[in-house]
Amino acid sequence: MKLFKILKVALFTCLLITSANAAQELVRGNGSEPATLDPTLGEGTPGSNITRDLFEGLMTVDVEGNVIPGQAESYTISDDKKTYVFKIRKNAKWSNGDDVTANDFEYAFKRGIDPVTAARYSWYFKILGIKNGADILAGKKPASSLGVKSLDSKTLEITLGTPIPYFIIGLSHISTSPVPKKLIEKYGKDWTKPANIASNGPYKLSQWVVNEKIVAIKNNLYYGAKDVKIEKVTFLPIPNQSTELNRYKAGEIDLLYELPKNKYKNLMKTIPNEVKVLGRVGTYYYYLNMKKKPFDNVKVRKALSYAVNRDILTQKVLGTGEKPAYTLVPDNVSGFTQVLPSYAKWTQKERNEKARELLKEAGFTKSNPLKFEILYNTSEQHKRNALAISSMWRSAFKGAVKVTLINQEWKTYLDEKKAGNYQVSRAGWIGDYNEASTMLDLLTKGHSSNNSFYDNPEYDKLMNIARSTSDDVKRNKLYQKVDLMIAEDMPIIPLFQYSNARLVKPYVGGYPKSNPLDAILTKYLYIKK
């Protein structure tokens, strides 16, 4: 009788689990609390993961990250490749029932580049080559002059200053999504609150409890709603990877944001079918604030870069498929052939010797050590990386370098970095599109993410030429030259090429085998019955 009760309870529990798993609801770990859910104002992966579910641009991506039509059902290109005319889908709707119009896109683009808006991605519209973009950012022309025009409610015309080979690819980025003008004018910055917001993507915002959870539910007015399986997705902002892992093990999370690197080997032994590793178009690096002494001295910058043992960092501290980085552009970027700088070919012993020599020439010794702080956003892994690198510096420079670690929560970290209130700062960039310029543009003068404040006219000149070079071979050579300039001037310390290791529950279907930009849209996932 007792055995029967045990079996009955076990069967009932099994049925509950099966029933829960069959429900089309997904819980995703999401790192930090996003700074905003406004697609025009956003920056960083935590926010992008959510806004990609809520909003959609003219173009979007498929399950493996390839660019496909989104809100635009079609487009035409003029013979001179400067004018693009997009037809917005007739059944493209906002979640409140309003039509998505060409006016919504025109408003969003002009709002995004307007200096008054202070969008983190204002530079992006210039990079896309849209007419007058550069002059608007420089304050020479009004935002209204941007080459984006609504021809009628469902027809949008975009005019470029010069042809840009990757323009269509670039339109899949979340910052190019439309936004509802009437809601922004009515509610101001509060327009993204659940009670006020309207979205045009596969999901709509249902609940936002700061530092606890963000919940989105299926938008049945989305043109592709019939193919969207997940009815409800919950994003949990958990900056501590160990905490996130424990909640995953407890069954509270279905898909991790980031796997703790030090748990990887054990998890590969115990639950290898749940460990998913994807290569990414992205690089992890340290900014060196060139506006602050002694980081205005290239000898100091090179010394610090050379003394990092990237093999130990990637194999021992990380160990989930990351590769050492000696330049900014990773070797898996589409159409790009990486050329390594000379220091990448030295042994670590040779790099350390050169580093000590450079630091001594810059005036720093054991009796007069170089002292500075490393800023990073709160994260176990960022802390482990910083501890390992600072240890390498102590060892290589034999007491001539002393480092203090400073961690801040995500929003503060972004603000301090942008304002230049740091000496050395951790950073990372996942490509906005799969082309080398998505990395190299970061260090052009005036770029909002050029937090080293690097200023090299020759660098900017070559990037301007590359943007309008339609010949792939010639453009690739320009990118190679620019990438090597970074190794020579060292405004940043490239550390490793990203991979993304996370845990995904076995009952979650649709997870891609490849996605270089790590754009994991919930609409492609489902719970297996």
C-alpha positions in Angstrom: 0.0 0.0 0.0 2.9 2.3 0.9 4.6 1.5 -2.3 1.4 2.2 -4.3 1.2 5.7 -2.6 4.8 6.4 -3.5 4.2 5.4 -7.1 1.0 7.4 -7.2 2.8 10.5 -6.0 5.7 10.0 -8.4 3.2 9.6 -11.3 1.3 12.7 -10.3 4.6 14.7 -10.0 5.6 13.4 -13.5 2.3 14.5 -15.0 2.7 17.9 -13.4 6.1 18.3 -14.9 5.0 17.1 -18.3 2.0 19.4 -18.2 4.2 22.4 -17.2 6.7 21.6 -19.9 4.0 21.3 -22.5 2.8 24.8 -21.7 4.3 27.2 -24.3 5.9 29.4 -21.6 9.7 30.2 -21.4 11.9 31.6 -18.7 15.2 33.2 -19.8 18.1 34.4 -17.7 19.1 37.8 -18.9 22.1 39.1 -17.0 21.6 42.6 -15.9 18.5 44.8 -15.5 18.2 46.7 -18.9 18.6 50.4 -18.9 15.6 50.9 -21.1 13.1 49.0 -23.4 13.0 51.9 -25.9 14.6 50.4 -29.0 15.9 53.8 -30.0 17.6 54.5 -26.7 18.9 51.1 -25.8 22.4 49.8 -25.5 23.8 46.4 -24.5 22.8 42.8 -24.7 20.3 42.6 -21.8 18.1 45.2 -23.3 18.5 43.9 -26.9 17.4 40.4 -25.9 14.0 41.8 -24.8 13.5 44.6 -27.4 14.2 42.1 -30.2 11.1 40.2 -29.0 9.0 43.4 -28.7 10.0 45.3 -31.8 10.9 44.6 -35.4 12.6 46.7 -38.1 12.3 46.7 -41.9 14.6 43.7 -41.8 14.9 41.0 -39.2 16.9 37.7 -38.8 16.0 34.0 -39.2 16.8 31.4 -36.5 20.5 31.3 -37.5 20.9 35.1 -37.7 20.6 35.5 -41.5 19.0 38.7 -42.5 15.4 38.4 -43.9 12.5 40.8 -44.6 10.8 41.9 -41.4 8.1 44.7 -41.4 9.0 45.4 -45.0 7.6 42.8 -47.4 9.8 44.0 -50.3 12.2 46.7 -51.4 13.7 48.1 -54.6 17.1 49.7 -55.1 17.9 52.5 -57.6 20.6 52.0 -60.3 23.1 54.2 -58.4 22.4 52.1 -55.2 21.6 55.3 -53.2 17.8 55.1 -53.0 15.9 52.3 -51.4 12.1 52.1 -51.4 10.5 49.8 -48.9 6.9 48.4 -48.9 5.6 47.9 -45.4 3.4 44.9 -44.9 -0.3 45.6 -45.2 -0.9 43.5 -42.1 1.9 45.0 -40.0 0.2 46.2 -36.8 1.1 47.7 -33.5 -0.1 45.6 -30.5 -2.8 48.3 -29.8 -4.3 47.7 -33.2 -2.9 50.7 -35.1 -1.2 50.1 -38.5 2.6 50.2 -38.6 3.3 53.0 -41.1 6.2 54.4 -43.1 5.7 57.5 -40.9 6.6 55.4 -37.8 9.9 54.5 -39.4 10.6 58.0 -40.5 9.9 59.3 -37.0 12.1 56.6 -35.4 15.1 57.2 -37.6 15.0 61.0 -37.2 14.4 60.7 -33.5 17.3 58.3 -33.2 19.9 60.6 -34.9 18.6 63.8 -33.3 21.3 65.0 -30.8 18.4 66.2 -28.5 17.4 62.6 -28.1 20.9 61.6 -27.0 20.4 58.0 -28.2 23.4 55.7 -27.6 23.1 54.5 -31.1 22.7 57.9 -32.9 26.0 57.1 -34.7 24.5 54.0 -36.3 22.4 56.0 -38.7 25.6 57.8 -39.9 27.3 54.4 -40.3 24.5 53.2 -42.5 25.4 56.0 -44.8 22.0 57.7 -44.7 22.0 61.1 -46.4 22.9 64.1 -44.1 23.6 61.7 -41.2 27.1 62.9 -40.6 26.1 66.6 -40.8 23.2 66.1 -38.3 25.5 64.5 -35.8 28.0 67.3 -36.2 25.2 69.8 -35.5 25.4 71.3 -39.1 21.9 70.2 -40.2 18.6 69.5 -38.4 17.5 65.9 -37.8 14.5 66.6 -40.1 17.0 66.7 -43.1 17.9 62.9 -42.6 17.4 61.1 -45.9 14.3 59.2 -44.8 10.9 60.0 -46.2 7.4 58.5 -46.0 6.0 58.4 -49.6 2.6 57.2 -48.3 1.4 55.2 -45.3 3.0 52.0 -46.4 5.9 53.2 -48.6 9.3 54.4 -47.1 12.1 55.9 -49.1 15.7 56.0 -47.7 18.4 57.9 -49.5 22.1 57.3 -48.9 24.9 59.8 -49.3 27.1 57.2 -50.8 26.3 53.5 -51.6 26.9 51.3 -48.6 27.4 47.6 -49.4 26.0 46.3 -46.1 23.1 48.7 -45.8 20.3 46.1 -46.0 22.1 43.9 -43.5 22.4 46.8 -41.1 18.6 47.4 -41.1 18.1 44.3 -39.0 19.5 46.0 -35.9 17.1 46.8 -33.2 17.9 50.5 -33.2 16.2 50.8 -36.6 12.9 49.6 -35.3 9.8 51.9 -35.6 8.4 53.6 -32.5 4.9 54.9 -31.9 5.1 58.7 -32.0 1.7 59.4 -30.4 2.6 57.3 -27.3 6.0 58.9 -26.9 4.4 62.4 -27.2 1.7 61.4 -24.7 3.7 59.6 -22.1 7.3 60.8 -22.6 9.9 58.5 -21.1 7.1 56.5 -19.4 5.8 55.2 -22.8 7.6 51.9 -22.3 5.7 51.1 -19.1 3.4 48.0 -19.5 0.2 50.1 -19.2 1.4 52.5 -22.0 3.5 50.7 -24.5 2.6 49.4 -27.9 5.1 47.1 -29.8 5.2 45.7 -33.4 7.1 42.5 -32.8 6.0 39.0 -31.9 5.6 39.9 -28.3 4.1 42.7 -26.2 5.1 43.8 -22.7 2.9 42.5 -19.9 4.8 43.1 -16.7 8.0 44.9 -15.6 9.2 44.5 -12.0 12.6 46.3 -11.8 15.4 44.0 -10.8 13.0 41.0 -10.6 11.5 40.2 -14.0 10.2 41.4 -17.3 7.3 39.4 -18.8 6.1 39.5 -22.4 3.2 37.7 -24.0 2.4 36.8 -27.6 1.3 39.6 -29.8 -1.6 38.1 -31.7 -1.6 41.1 -34.1 1.9 40.4 -35.3 1.9 39.4 -39.0 3.7 36.1 -38.3 1.7 35.3 -35.1 0.5 31.9 -36.4 4.2 30.6 -36.4 5.0 31.9 -32.9 4.7 29.1 -30.4 5.8 30.6 -27.1 2.8 32.3 -25.5 4.7 33.9 -22.6 8.4 34.7 -22.1 9.9 35.9 -18.8 13.3 37.5 -18.6 15.1 37.4 -15.2 17.9 40.0 -14.6 20.5 37.9 -12.7 24.0 39.3 -12.9 25.4 36.5 -10.7 26.1 33.5 -12.9 26.2 31.0 -10.0 22.8 32.2 -8.8 21.4 31.9 -12.3 22.8 28.4 -12.6 21.3 27.4 -9.3 17.9 28.6 -10.4 18.3 26.7 -13.7 19.1 23.5 -11.7 16.0 24.2 -9.6 13.8 24.3 -12.7 13.1 28.0 -12.5 14.9 29.0 -15.7 14.8 27.2 -19.1 17.6 29.1 -20.9 20.6 30.6 -19.3 22.0 34.1 -20.2 25.6 33.0 -19.5 27.2 29.8 -18.2 29.8 30.2 -15.4 33.0 29.3 -17.1 34.4 27.4 -14.1 31.4 25.1 -14.2 31.7 24.2 -17.9 33.9 21.0 -17.6 31.7 19.5 -14.9 28.5 20.3 -16.8 29.9 18.7 -19.9 30.3 15.6 -17.9 27.0 15.6 -16.2 24.5 17.2 -18.6 26.3 17.6 -22.0 23.1 17.6 -24.0 22.0 20.8 -22.2 25.3 22.7 -22.9 25.1 24.8 -26.0 28.2 26.7 -27.4 27.9 29.1 -30.2 30.8 31.1 -31.9 30.1 34.8 -31.9 31.1 37.9 -34.0 32.4 39.7 -31.0 35.5 40.6 -29.0 36.1 41.2 -25.3 38.6 43.9 -24.6 39.8 46.6 -22.2 39.4 50.3 -22.9 42.4 52.5 -22.0 41.3 56.1 -21.3 43.6 58.1 -23.6 42.4 61.3 -22.0 44.0 60.4 -18.7 47.7 60.1 -18.0 49.7 57.9 -18.4 47.4 56.2 -20.8 48.0 58.9 -23.4 51.4 57.2 -23.7 51.4 54.4 -26.3 54.3 52.7 -24.5 52.1 52.2 -21.4 49.2 51.0 -23.5 51.4 48.5 -25.4 53.1 47.3 -22.2 49.8 46.4 -20.6 48.6 44.7 -23.7 51.7 42.6 -24.3 51.8 41.4 -20.7 48.4 39.7 -20.9 48.8 35.9 -21.4 45.8 35.4 -23.6 46.4 31.6 -23.8 46.0 31.2 -20.1 43.0 33.6 -20.1 41.1 31.6 -22.8 42.1 28.1 -21.7 42.2 28.3 -18.0 40.1 31.2 -16.9 37.4 30.8 -19.6 37.7 27.5 -21.4 34.4 27.5 -23.4 35.6 27.9 -26.9 37.0 31.5 -26.7 40.1 32.4 -28.8 42.9 34.8 -28.0 42.4 38.2 -29.6 45.3 40.4 -30.7 43.1 42.7 -32.9 39.6 44.0 -32.7 38.0 42.1 -35.6 37.4 38.4 -34.8 38.4 35.8 -37.4 34.9 34.5 -38.0 33.5 37.7 -39.5 31.9 37.1 -42.9 34.1 38.2 -45.8 37.0 39.2 -43.6 40.5 37.6 -43.6 42.3 38.3 -40.4 46.0 39.4 -40.5 47.8 39.1 -37.1 50.1 41.8 -35.8 53.7 41.0 -35.1 53.3 40.8 -31.3 50.7 38.0 -31.7 53.5 35.8 -33.1 55.9 36.3 -30.2 56.1 33.9 -27.3 54.6 35.2 -24.0 58.2 35.4 -22.6 59.1 37.7 -25.5 56.0 39.8 -25.0 56.7 40.2 -21.2 60.3 41.2 -21.8 59.1 43.9 -24.3 56.4 45.0 -21.9 58.8 45.6 -19.1 61.1 47.5 -21.4 58.3 49.8 -22.6 57.0 50.4 -19.1 60.5 51.3 -17.8 60.9 53.7 -20.8 57.6 55.3 -19.7 59.1 56.0 -16.3 57.4 53.3 -14.2 59.5 50.9 -12.0 59.0 49.0 -8.7 60.0 52.2 -6.8 57.6 54.3 -8.9 54.8 51.8 -9.8 52.0 52.4 -12.3 48.8 52.5 -10.2 45.3 52.4 -11.8 41.8 51.0 -11.5 39.9 48.5 -13.7 36.2 49.3 -14.0 33.8 46.5 -14.7 30.1 45.9 -14.5 29.0 43.5 -11.7 29.5 40.0 -12.9 31.4 37.0 -11.5 33.1 36.3 -14.8 34.2 39.9 -15.4 35.7 39.9 -11.9 37.5 36.6 -12.6 38.9 38.0 -15.8 40.1 41.2 -14.1 41.6 39.2 -11.2 43.5 37.0 -13.7 44.7 39.9 -15.8 45.8 42.0 -12.8 47.7 38.9 -11.5 49.5 38.6 -14.9 50.5 42.3 -14.7 51.8 41.9 -11.2 53.9 38.9 -12.2 55.1 40.2 -15.5 56.1 43.7 -14.2 57.5 42.4 -10.9 55.8 45.0 -8.7 55.9 47.9 -11.2 52.1 47.8 -11.7 49.5 48.0 -8.9 45.8 47.4 -9.8 42.5 48.1 -8.0 39.2 46.5 -9.2 36.1 48.7 -9.2 32.7 47.1 -10.0 29.4 49.0 -10.7 25.9 47.9 -11.7 25.2 48.0 -15.4 23.5 51.4 -15.8 26.1 53.2 -13.7 29.0 51.4 -15.5 27.7 52.5 -18.9 27.4 56.1 -17.8 30.8 56.3 -16.2 32.5 54.7 -19.1 30.8 57.0 -21.6 31.7 60.1 -19.5 35.3 58.9 -19.3 35.3 58.6 -15.5 37.7 55.6 -15.5 41.3 54.6 -16.3 40.9 51.1 -17.6 37.5 49.6 -18.3 36.3 46.2 -19.3 34.3 46.2 -22.5 32.9 43.9 -25.2 31.2 44.2 -28.5 28.9 41.8 -30.3 28.5 42.8 -33.9 25.4 44.6 -34.9 25.7 42.9 -38.3 28.1 40.3 -39.7 30.7 42.6 -41.4 34.1 43.9 -40.2 32.9 47.5 -40.0 30.6 46.6 -37.2 33.8 46.2 -35.0 36.1 48.8 -36.6 33.6 51.7 -36.5 33.8 51.6 -32.7 37.1 53.5 -32.7 36.3 56.2 -35.2 36.3 59.7 -33.8 33.0 60.8 -32.3 31.6 57.3 -32.1 29.5 57.0 -28.9 31.2 53.8 -28.0 34.8 55.1 -28.6 35.3 55.2 -24.9 39.1 55.2 -25.3 38.7 58.6 -27.0 41.0 57.4 -29.8 41.5 60.0 -32.5 43.5 59.0 -35.6 42.5 60.9 -38.8 44.1 58.2 -41.0 42.0 55.5 -39.3 38.8 57.5 -39.9 39.8 58.3 -43.5 40.3 54.6 -44.4 37.0 53.7 -42.7 35.2 56.3 -44.8 36.8 54.9 -48.0 35.9 51.3 -47.0 32.3 52.1 -46.3 31.7 53.1 -49.9 34.0 50.4 -51.5 31.8 47.9 -53.3 34.6 45.6 -54.3 34.8 43.0 -51.5 38.5 42.3 -52.0 39.5 46.0 -51.8 37.3 46.6 -48.9 38.7 43.6 -47.0 42.3 45.0 -47.5 41.3 48.3 -46.1 39.7 46.6 -43.1 42.9 44.6 -42.6 45.0 47.8 -42.6 42.7 49.5 -40.1 42.6 46.5 -37.8 46.4 46.5 -37.7 46.4 50.2 -36.8 44.7 49.3 -33.6 47.6 46.9 -32.7 50.1 49.7 -33.4 48.3 52.5 -31.5 46.7 50.2 -28.8 43.7 52.3 -27.7 42.2 49.1 -26.5 43.6 45.8 -25.2 42.0 43.0 -27.3 41.6 40.0 -25.0 39.5 37.2 -26.6 37.0 36.4 -29.2 33.6 35.6 -27.8 31.9 32.3 -27.7 28.6 31.8 -25.9 28.1 28.8 -23.7 24.7 28.5 -22.0 22.4 25.8 -20.7 19.2 25.1 -22.5 16.6 22.6 -21.1 16.1 19.5 -23.2 12.4 20.3 -23.7 13.2 23.7 -25.4 13.1 23.2 -29.1 14.3 25.5 -31.9 17.6 26.6 -30.4 20.0 27.2 -33.3 23.2 25.3 -34.2 24.7 28.5 -35.5 24.0 32.2 -34.8 27.1 34.5 -35.0 25.4 37.5 -33.5 23.7 35.5 -30.7 20.3 37.0 -31.8 18.2 34.3 -30.1 14.6 35.4 -30.8 12.0 33.8 -28.6 9.6 33.5 -31.6 11.8 30.7 -33.0 11.7 28.6 -29.8 9.0 26.3 -28.5 8.4 23.8 -25.7 8.4 20.2 -26.9 5.2 18.3 -26.1 
